[in-house]
Amino acid sequence: MSGKHPAGLVVHYVLLLPLAACGVFGLSQEDRQSLVRYQSNAQIYWEGGRLDQAMDQVRRGLELAPDDYKLRTIRAWCRLRQANEQPQLVDDVVAEFDALLDLRGDDEHGPQARLGYAKAHSLRGVRALQQARELEASLTERPTSDKQIQEATAQIGSWEEEAMADFDHSEQELTKLTERGESLLMAHYDLMTVKWWRGDYESAVIAGNAYLARVFELQDRVRRELERTLIVGYEEEERSRLQRLTDDELNVRAFIANMHYKRGHHDLVVDQLDAVLAKDPERHHQYYNRGRSFAALGRSGDARRDLERFLATTRLPRDSTQVRDALRQLRELP
């Protein structure tokens, strides 16, 4: 199952929820069996990306057990996925996860509920912060009265405060997950992005490196399985898993490289993008990114090589910002 982060990264996850029915007291044996079937079907549909079918199974199950924890978790995750494409839904998603966490005590929640809660609050925080930045930028684009500036400044401050409050909620749950060793991969990934949105570069890099360390462990485990197995079907599954883990690794490396670039640490940018392009030389945009850092480091020959390769392979239109910038930098190289 894939989900797209607001920053543009693609990551993979599944909900590994127990099938034990919740809130089944008072149900007949037949209804309990139906509830378990709805739970199982909902999870299968969710993992297959068939959200409408998953939501239908959830609806049927909740008619039998309105507070069923597993079905409420799947419903909240389905709505979270929808909110990634429809930002107007994010407030409802936050309310959904808030209500889900109210169903149990703090120590009784599974990692899926905590992770979804953290993602929902992070998504709403990002939306508020983006609104603040857009309004801030608009103040320099058109004539504005003192009163309008004052009102806009107050609104920007309000959105920033809302964003930090949501990031607080998100970070609190992600920290619990990492400390307990639950959902390590996704928790470290989301912690990295939350820290970055908060402007905490150092902590974001630490979380990103923790993510990579966990990915390397999983990749090694899959490689050992591939060496061990003689079953063709299982081998194909493991090779697909290894490819997903590699894609996730490279996406996170590119994200970390972008963080380093924005802080002017161009040697660290090159280190990350060297690793990315060694594993996947077809990521043409990364030649542009590495070329910029080579130029900043005074490595003109390397910069020219990367920028020219980017221009030769990119599918971006000739008038795109990146293409025009690459051409400009080539002209300015000594």
BADO-779635 format. One record per residue (C-alpha): x, y, z. Coordinates in pm, whole numbers, padded with zeros to 5 digits, always signed. Layout:
BEGIN
XYZ...
***
This chain:
BEGIN
+00000+00000+00000+00144+00338-00087+00073+00677+00061+00202+01010-00056+00348+01245+00198+00273+01620+00160+00638+01679+00078+00609+01447-00220+00776+01134-00091+00618+00797-00155+00633+00543+00126+00482+00199+00177+00280+00071+00470+00016-00180+00569-00209-00203+00871-00120-00509+01072-00419-00527+01302-00530-00821+01515-00855-00983+01411-00992-01009+01763-01338-00855+01767-01402-00566+02004-01736-00475+02154-01891-00812+02068-02072-00869+02396-02442-00914+02334-02393-01025+01974-02519-01359+01856-02275-01623+01738-02378-01549+01379-02320-01174+01423-01980-01234+01581-01879-01444+01283-02003-01173+01049-01807-00911+01240-01483-01107+01209-01550-01150+00837-01608-00774+00793-01286-00702+00982-01086-00942+00766-01237-00819+00439-01190-00454+00533-00821-00510+00600-00772-00703+00276-00942-00431+00073-00742-00161+00252-00412-00333+00184-00514-00371-00179-00586+00000-00209-00959-00056-00264-01083+00210-00024-01448+00210-00127-01480-00165-00067-01290-00135+00261-01521+00142+00378-01827-00066+00282-01704-00356+00495-01628-00116+00779-01979+00029+00758-02137-00315+00772-01926-00416+01068-01990-00098+01265-02363-00152+01227-02306-00459+01445-02041-00312+01680-02023+00071+01658-01712+00094+01880-01514-00189+01720-01153-00073+01751-01018-00252+01445-01289-00126+01211-01268+00227+01350-00892+00218+01290-00933+00106+00928-01202+00369+00868-00977+00642+01008-00686+00529+00788-00909+00521+00478-01018+00877+00548-00658+00979+00611-00564+00844+00268-00850+01041+00113-00742+01358+00296-00400+01340+00128-00579+01417-00197-00862+01626-00049-00719+01864+00215-01066+01987+00310-01121+01650+00482-00827+01681+00719-01024+01828+01011-01267+01534+00997-00973+01291+00989-00816+01448+01296-01150+01425+01476-01176+01060+01370-00838+00969+01519-00902+01179+01830-01220+00980+01888-01037+00653+01819-00780+00723+02088-01062+00803+02329-01187+00444+02298-00897+00307+02505-00652+00408+02770-00318+00551+02667-00129+00225+02722-00385+00015+02533-00347+00155+02183-00187-00035+01899+00088+00128+01694-00148+00168+01397-00378+00400+01590-00088+00604+01726+00078+00631+01384-00245+00737+01214-00314+00993+01487+00035+01135+01441-00005+01147+01061-00343+01319+01082-00220+01591+01315+00096+01635+01108-00111+01672+00790-00325+01940+00950-00016+02114+01086+00142+02121+00742-00176+02266+00594-00183+02547+00850+00186+02622+00802+00147+02631+00424-00147+02870+00458+00069+03095+00673+00355+03091+00422+00123+03161+00127-00033+03458+00303+00311+03581+00405+00429+03566+00043+00120+03748-00082+00204+04052+00132+00504+04123-00091+00318+04068-00417+00060+04346-00403+00007+04686-00239-00124+04642+00114-00253+04889+00370-00125+04900+00728-00455+04756+00847-00436+04467+00601-00078+04395+00704-00179+04395+01069-00471+04158+01006-00260+03929+00787+00018+03919+01046-00233+03818+01313-00371+03543+01088-00021+03417+01006+00059+03398+01377-00264+03211+01444-00196+02954+01172+00162+02906+01293+00039+02850+01648-00215+02595+01525+00054+02418+01323+00291+02390+01619+00011+02254+01839-00063+01982+01583+00307+01904+01546+00326+01870+01926+00051+01606+01918+00217+01426+01629+00564+01428+01780+00438+01304+02115+00286+00989+01963+00578+00929+01725+00821+00951+02014+00619+00689+02204+00634+00460+01901+01009+00492+01854+01081+00453+02225+00872+00136+02238+01017-00002+01916+00677-00006+01744+00628+00086+01377+00990+00194+01375+01021+00253+01003+00720+00476+00954+00755+00643+01293+01112+00752+01218+01004+00870+00873+00718+01081+01009+00930+01210+01295+01186+01327+01039+00926+01522+00842+00760+01673+01150+01096+01790+01282+01176+01942+00944+00846+02128+00922+00916+02264+01270+01252+02395+01154+01451+02150+01369+01710+02050+01108+01944+01861+01340+01669+01642+01489+01517+01583+01144+01850+01448+01018+01884+01224+01324+01537+01079+01263+01616+01036+00894+01935+00848+00971+01745+00628+01219+01501+00550+00938+01786+00453+00706+01945+00232+00972+01617+00043+01008+01578+00012+00629+01927-00135+00602+01839-00395+00866+01525-00494+00676+01709-00506+00344+01973-00739+00494+01699-00961+00635+01533-00989+00294+01866-01066+00126+01925-01349+00371+01580-01485+00290+01660-01471-00081+01980-01669-00025+01793-01926+00182+01473-01988-00012+01426-02235-00297+01059-02143-00350+01013-01940-00668+00692-01763-00566+00830-01665-00227+01151-01543-00390+00953-01314-00620+00764-01170-00322+01089-01104-00136+01248-00941-00441+00949-00710-00469+00980-00629-00101+01350-00555-00139+01274-00320-00428+01014-00133-00220+01262-00099+00066+01527+00027-00177+01286+00282-00326+01198+00404+00022+01566+00429+00112+01640+00641-00195+01339+00866-00138+01449+00936+00218+01809+00992+00113+01685+01249-00139+01479+01416+00133+01779+01429+00367+01988+01570+00081+01729+01844+00032+01749+01932+00402+02128+01955+00379+02102+02171+00066+01873+02420+00234+02126+02452+00516+02419+02491+00275+02589+02162+00367+02674+02073+00009+02930+01804+00092+02656+01615+00277+02421+01662-00019+02678+01499-00246+02724+01208-00005+02352+01128-00005+02299+01174-00378+02608+00967-00460+02435+00679-00282+02104+00747-00457+02249+00758-00807+02476+00458-00748+02165+00247-00685+01937+00416-00938+02113+00615-01213+01775+00682-01377+01671+00935-01113+01754+01214-01353+01642+01503-01131+01907+01411-00876+02179+01498-01129+02042+01852-01122+02042+01855-00742+02391+01709-00711+02519+01938-00986+02408+02244-00793+02597+02127-00487+02906+02043-00693+02893+02400-00827+02863+02540-00475+03167+02334-00371+03369+02468-00662+03385+02129-00835+03314+02273-01178+03392+01964-01382+03160+01745-01174+02891+02014-01181+02908+02044-01559+02885+01666-01602+02576+01638-01380+02394+01942-01517+02452+01833-01875+02328+01483-01795+02019+01630-01631+01944+01842-01937+01999+01545-02169+01765+01313-01980+01496+01525-01813+01140+01522-01942+01070+01865-01799+00973+02134-02052+01251+02367-02167+01089+02663-01992+01068+02490-01652+01241+02653-01356+01489+02366-01314+01588+02355-01681+01636+02730-01700+01839+02726-01378+02059+02439-01502+02131+02631-01824+02215+02943-01626+02452+02757-01396+02628+02595-01692+02687+02937-01844+02831+03066-01518+03067+02774-01452+03436+02863-01493
***
